[in-house]
Amino acid sequence: MSTISDQTRVDRAVKQAVIDELTWTPEIEPAGIGIAVSDGVVTLAGETRSWSELLAAEKAIWRVKGVHTVVNDLTVRHTIEAEAADEEIGRRVNSALEWTAQLPAGEVHATVRDGSVILTGTVDWQFQRDAARKSVQDIEYVRHIDNRIELARRVSAADAEERIRNALRRHALIDADRITVAVEGTRVRLLGTAASFEERAEAQRAAWKSPHVSHVDNQIVVAS
């Protein structure tokens, strides 16, 4: 007589929790999303109505306890109307970038092809790169965003590592004692464990706030 392994039981519980979380999130239509779970790895497949819904689905999965890795194979539904929508997408993207207050005027540019938006240019801060992406992700018919915006060259600082550690210690949502910061030039590597994906993301955002950082390699593991 065959028995169900402990890992199989865990995977089934995680899958049900994922389904419940997607259903609980109002901006997601879960009917078009397929879910597979194996050893804490959640694979998403199917179609969403927009790029922002695709991102919302991935973010929702990371809120579920027991998820270690997300493989996002979702695509944005391609309608007949979208085939001729690049010109309209371009106009809307251009307007959205112009009206995004965090962006320096004329420094961010977009190319649109088959519903995919490629963002280019140079900005000073990571939050500006994020702002550019967020400003266009809800535009109708956008199927993919390739954020190639670069950061202006940084000057390294001898005390950058300690400043980042202090920022983590100040943060109410971060247990800084479980996170290690390593700085080499203007590149930062974060190691250790976090209690949730949100804590992991907060640590990364805190590191990006340093004026001496050009790259953050977030290797923090979310403890189950």
C-alpha positions in Angstrom: 0.0 0.0 0.0 1.5 3.3 -1.1 1.7 6.2 1.3 1.9 10.0 0.7 5.3 11.4 1.6 5.6 14.3 4.0 6.9 16.5 1.2 3.9 15.7 -0.9 1.6 16.8 1.9 3.6 20.0 2.4 3.4 20.7 -1.4 -0.3 20.1 -1.4 -0.8 22.5 1.5 1.4 25.2 -0.1 -0.6 24.8 -3.4 -3.9 25.3 -1.7 -2.5 28.3 0.2 -1.3 29.8 -3.1 -4.8 29.2 -4.7 -6.4 30.9 -1.7 -4.0 33.9 -1.8 -4.6 34.4 -5.5 -8.3 34.2 -5.0 -8.0 36.7 -2.0 -6.2 39.3 -4.1 -8.8 41.4 -5.9 -6.6 42.5 -8.8 -6.0 38.9 -9.9 -8.3 36.7 -12.0 -7.1 33.2 -10.8 -9.1 31.2 -13.3 -6.4 31.7 -16.0 -3.5 30.8 -13.8 -2.1 27.2 -13.5 -0.2 26.3 -10.4 2.3 23.5 -9.7 4.3 23.0 -6.5 7.3 20.7 -5.9 9.7 20.9 -2.9 8.6 24.5 -2.2 9.1 25.6 -5.9 5.9 27.2 -7.2 5.5 27.3 -11.0 2.9 29.6 -12.5 1.6 29.1 -16.0 -1.2 30.5 -18.1 -2.3 34.0 -19.1 -3.1 37.2 -17.3 -5.0 40.2 -18.6 -2.2 42.7 -18.1 1.5 43.0 -17.1 0.5 44.5 -13.7 -1.7 41.5 -13.0 1.2 39.2 -13.9 3.4 41.0 -11.3 0.6 41.0 -8.7 0.3 37.2 -9.1 4.1 36.7 -8.5 4.0 39.1 -5.5 1.0 37.3 -4.0 2.8 33.9 -4.2 5.8 35.3 -2.2 3.4 36.1 0.6 2.6 32.4 1.1 4.5 30.6 3.9 6.5 27.7 2.6 7.3 29.1 -0.8 11.1 29.0 -1.5 11.2 29.7 -5.3 8.8 31.1 -7.9 9.0 30.2 -11.5 6.8 32.7 -13.3 5.9 31.4 -16.8 2.8 33.5 -17.1 2.2 35.5 -20.2 -0.1 38.5 -20.9 -3.1 37.6 -23.1 -2.5 38.7 -26.7 -5.7 40.0 -28.2 -6.4 40.8 -31.9 -6.8 44.4 -30.9 -3.3 44.4 -29.4 -1.7 43.6 -32.7 -2.3 47.1 -33.9 -1.9 48.8 -30.5 1.9 49.6 -30.5 1.4 53.2 -31.6 -1.3 53.8 -29.0 0.9 52.1 -26.3 3.8 54.4 -27.3 1.7 57.5 -26.9 0.5 56.4 -23.5 4.0 55.3 -22.3 5.4 58.6 -23.4 2.7 60.5 -21.5 3.2 58.4 -18.4 6.9 58.9 -18.3 6.5 62.7 -18.8 4.0 62.8 -15.9 6.1 60.8 -13.4 7.5 63.4 -11.1 10.4 61.2 -9.8 12.0 61.0 -13.3 14.4 63.6 -14.6 12.9 65.3 -17.7 14.0 63.8 -21.0 16.3 61.1 -19.5 14.1 58.0 -19.8 13.1 56.7 -23.2 10.8 53.9 -24.4 10.7 51.6 -27.4 7.5 49.6 -28.1 7.3 46.5 -30.3 4.5 43.9 -30.3 3.3 45.1 -26.9 6.7 44.9 -25.3 8.1 48.1 -23.8 11.9 48.6 -23.5 12.9 51.4 -21.2 16.3 53.0 -21.6 18.2 56.0 -20.2 20.2 57.0 -17.1 18.9 58.0 -13.7 20.6 58.6 -10.3 18.6 56.3 -8.1 17.1 52.8 -8.1 13.7 54.2 -7.0 13.6 56.2 -10.2 14.2 53.0 -12.3 11.3 51.4 -10.3 9.1 54.5 -10.8 9.6 54.3 -14.6 8.5 50.7 -14.7 5.5 51.3 -12.4 4.4 54.2 -14.5 3.9 52.0 -17.6 3.0 48.6 -16.2 -0.8 49.3 -16.0 -1.1 50.6 -19.6 -3.5 48.5 -21.6 -2.0 46.0 -24.1 1.5 46.2 -22.5 2.6 42.5 -22.5 6.2 42.8 -21.2 8.5 45.5 -19.7 12.3 45.3 -20.2 13.8 47.8 -17.8 17.3 48.7 -19.2 17.5 52.0 -17.5 21.0 52.4 -16.1 22.2 54.2 -12.9 24.7 57.0 -13.2 28.2 56.0 -12.2 28.8 55.9 -8.4 31.8 56.8 -6.3 32.6 54.2 -3.7 32.8 55.1 0.0 34.8 53.4 2.7 31.9 53.6 5.2 29.1 52.4 2.8 29.0 49.0 4.4 28.5 50.4 7.9 25.9 52.9 6.7 23.8 50.2 5.1 24.1 48.0 8.3 22.9 51.0 10.3 19.9 51.5 7.9 18.9 47.8 8.4 19.2 48.2 12.2 16.9 51.3 12.1 14.2 49.5 10.1 11.3 48.2 12.2 10.5 45.3 9.8 14.0 44.0 9.5 15.9 41.7 11.9 19.4 43.1 11.1 21.1 40.5 13.3 20.2 37.8 10.7 21.5 39.7 7.7 25.1 40.2 6.5 26.2 43.1 4.3 29.3 42.8 2.1 30.4 45.8 0.0 33.0 45.7 -2.8 33.4 49.1 -4.5 29.9 50.1 -5.4 28.4 46.6 -5.4 26.5 45.2 -2.4 25.8 41.6 -1.5 23.1 40.8 1.1 23.3 37.4 2.9 21.5 35.7 5.7 17.8 34.9 6.4 14.5 36.7 6.6 11.2 35.8 8.1 9.3 36.8 5.0 9.7 37.9 1.4 8.6 41.4 2.4 11.5 41.6 4.9 13.9 40.4 2.2 12.6 43.0 -0.2 12.8 45.7 2.5 16.4 44.9 3.1 17.1 45.3 -0.6 15.3 48.6 -0.8 17.3 49.8 2.2 20.6 48.9 0.5 19.5 50.7 -2.7 19.1 54.0 -0.7 22.9 54.3 -0.3 24.2 57.0 -2.7 27.3 54.8 -3.3 25.5 51.6 -4.6 25.3 50.6 -8.2 24.3 47.0 -7.8 22.6 44.9 -5.1 22.9 41.1 -5.1 20.2 39.9 -2.7 21.0 36.4 -1.6 18.9 36.5 1.6 17.0 33.3 2.1 13.4 33.4 3.3 13.1 31.0 6.2 10.1 28.7 6.1 
